Amino acid sequence: MRAIRRFSVRPVLPEPLTGLGTLVNNLRWSWHPETQDVFEAVDPQLWRSTGGDPVKLLGEVPAARLDELAHDDVFLRRLELAVTDLNAYVSGDRWFQTDAGSPVSSVAYFSPEFGITYVLPQYSGGLGILAGDHLKAASDLGVPLIGVGLLYRHGYFAQSLNAEGWQQERYPLVDPDGLPISLLRDGPESNGAPATVTLTLPGNRQLHAQIWVAQVGRVPLLMLDSDMEENDPAEREVTDRLYGGSTEHRLLQELLLGVGGVRAVRTFCRITGHSAPEVFHTNEGHAGFLGIERIRELATDQALDFDTALEVARGGTVFTTHTPVPAGIDRFPVELIQQHFSPDAYGEGVPIDRILELGAEDFEGGDPGVFNMAIMGLRLAQRANGVSKLHGVVSRGMFAGLWPSFDPVDVPITSITNGVHAPTWVAREIHGLTYAATDTAESDGVFDGLDKTSDAQIWETKRTLRQRFIDDTRARVRQSWINRGASDAELGWVDSILDPDVLTMGFARRVPSYKRLTLMLRDPARLKALLLHPQRPVQIVIAGKAHPHDEGGKKLIQEMVRFADDPEVRHRIVFVPDYDIALAQPMYPGCDVWLNNPLRPYEACGTSGMKAALNGALNLSIRDGWWDEWYDDEFGWAIPSAEGIEDTDRRDDLEAHALYDLIEKQVAPRFYDGEVPGRWIEMLRHTIKELGPKVLATRMVRDYVEQLYVPAAKSSRSLNATYDGARELAAWKKKVRTAWPQIRVDHVELQGLGDVPQLGTTVGIRAFAALGDLEPSDICVEVLHGRVDTNDEITDPVRATLAMAETYEGNRHRYEGELKLDRTGPFGYTVRVVPSHAGLASPAELGLAAGPSDPDDPSAPDLPAGSEF
Ligand SMILES: *Cc1c(COP(=O)(O)O)cnc(C)c1O
């Protein structure tokens, strides 16, 4: 019999136990083992059987047990301590209040996915895990963030395998009543009705959404949910699942996230009194419409014109790009955007042609039929970044078309390397060995505790963690075989797969082609020999989900599964289905080596290797993403990349063989060097102590605060004050754009170079610039110099500003400066004029630069009067 309606009945906790509700409803428990201990004490067996889900635990614990606990003084005292600790965590001053001096009112952080805990399955992979770690680290540091996302009723899919090893997808229903989240409700004047936001869609349809709030330590996470009775069936399904459905479905999700998200933030601030954000941060382009909504607010509420509103919104917006692959960028047909932002649907506040301009690919190689979310993200955000140094370089090249007068090095996209939230990812045992301080991983030097631990102790701990991971893996493999049609009776062999004394390698990640899940299968005989080596065997545990529409990825998984099904090797290599936070948490500590072999440079950053490193695993990876930046032979091994070889088959062969060689000749011998391998453990110590502090999410969030949030908040504040600054900036940009075609450098020369330029010489440089209708204060004249390559390109230029020395008729000026010849070899320089204004975050912001005219050009102007040259 099918029920016509469902609802969940929540347990009523006896009065002395209400603290349990407080603990459950703040997700800080998910990274706070002491709080988990309290839950476990409620009913150890239930805690285990619910997989450590405190909402389920409290829903299922017998009332008699609750009564018993309500009279258990020891338990009540522990509970009180835990609640007191949480209250102190949530209300006390932390880094942001003390060291940073609270420089920003608040920051709204938008992301299509958030991976916070396995009980809240609202993520697909790295992007979501990163967003979750960002919120948690912000909470630990006291940074006033508001997270904004969607609540997907089916989350991302759960993965299993069929008999043939083909990926199967299930979408279990997520019941919000069974989650540690609560509905945002309006005040008593509305009888506490759920707060909602509404978007008007083409055809006069309405899309309503309610707002769930998850409390992530100090940080509220707002999640919009369209599954409401007020909606028509089609609109109810907008938030059905993550990354599923048609193009229009995806657009509706992104509209709800961006436009609805801003409205949800406003509603939340109104109801709770939370201070309004000065900065809006969009984690990848999917939430980019938030900028348009803020322009609409300013146009409607403050009667600002579009250009002024654009400046105000841009000044407070930060955009983080995550993909180095053009195909990974979100694009929509222009007509769809036209429909959804037409005046009928979106109102009159923002002219549709201005919106279309923002996402237009109006540069070389662009497609006029599409609206590009990353391009819009860059145009709507005054500050942008990639997620590792290398990804910064790749992104500047990839988006250079937006700043055509500049070299990629000048493209205003910086980088902040990702980090991971140690309290979430570091095993308790490792935490106990490494941290001298008992608090959080906030300050440097907290890893020094390792100095007091003997090699033998470290090695014993790693064995314990390997064993725990193996136990978990065996249970999962058994379940997987049952799903694949095997009976319990034929699965006896599963109890002896993997060995706690064998070198354990992990490989887990989503399965897009660039991550090359099956690279290790290039030479199956060679891999088999490594797995079955009589003295120095390795064992490999593999996990990862392919996107439901990615047949290629599913084929790779099947290939891997078939290899691992072979009775000859199945005790040494296993594919474990359903990679998620619950699988990942015991996996990182259980591994000795973390393997990553992406096609360089397509791994924007990668974070799994960081989590492994914090748990005392060594990295064995292609130098891509973060590993390119922080690789050191004390932290692991670099698999040589055969970049530049066009033939991908040959490239895979070369890289795979380099990988086999490394494992056979370096990794395994070092691991098996004696009972307690001294050199290995030395590397492990180095990894935790030297690499550990760099890979922390607290380091990352501090970087965001200092390098992006604070400057963005300053811009936002000055542009918002009276809007005069924004009006002036918008008018100034217009003037500069109009005047720019007349701007040029007429003539440049060096003085005091001598016949043979010598190292250490300081030479004078003079440049003459014609400024047309601009004032000298509107521009800046720069010299760029440095080593030149064979094409006369200045590699890695040094930039200096020239000072105005003299003014001539016709708005021409002489600029002067000095140049020190500080390196031998080919040296080159050039001079350019760029716009200059206190409101710019980068001289490249307008994409305008004027260089010297070609000396052979007959239209080149005469030198200024009064010049002796
Ligand atoms: C860390 C993590 C990821 C991301 O790993 P990458 O190295 O960035 O690919 C994906 N899924 C889960 C469950 C994770 O814990």
The ligand as a Gaussian input file, in Angstrom:
#p B3LYP/6-31G(d) Opt

LIG

0 1
 C       38.728000      14.572000      -1.326000
 C       37.591000      13.950000      -1.987000
 C       37.369000      14.161000      -3.365000
 C       38.261000      15.038000      -4.210000
 O       39.511000      14.467000      -4.444000
 P       40.415000      15.006000      -5.628000
 O       41.787000      14.628000      -5.296000
 O       40.276000      16.499000      -5.638000
 O       39.928000      14.388000      -6.874000
 C       36.281000      13.552000      -3.952000
 N       35.439000      12.776000      -3.235000
 C       35.637000      12.547000      -1.923000
 C       34.675000      11.681000      -1.186000
 C       36.704000      13.128000      -1.255000
 O       36.867000      12.910000       0.051000

